[in-house]
Amino acid sequence: MIRLVAFVAFAALIAWVVVQIVRSLRGARIDWTGVTFMIGFVVLAFWLRHVTGMG
């Protein structure tokens, strides 16, 4: 039961954070090139870790 309560609280926290991020992104001017580079870099790092087994 305690795990269920902790999970529900964690899910509510995540939902709140997502709502706050969406609200802040609506009016912001974002450098999408930088965001895309960052996401690509992280994906590449995970892929290389998977392929090579290092890291």
Secondary structure, DSSP 8 states (H G I E B T S, - for coil): -HHHHHHHHHHHHHHHHHHHHHHHHHS----HHHHHHHHHHHHHHHHHHHHH---
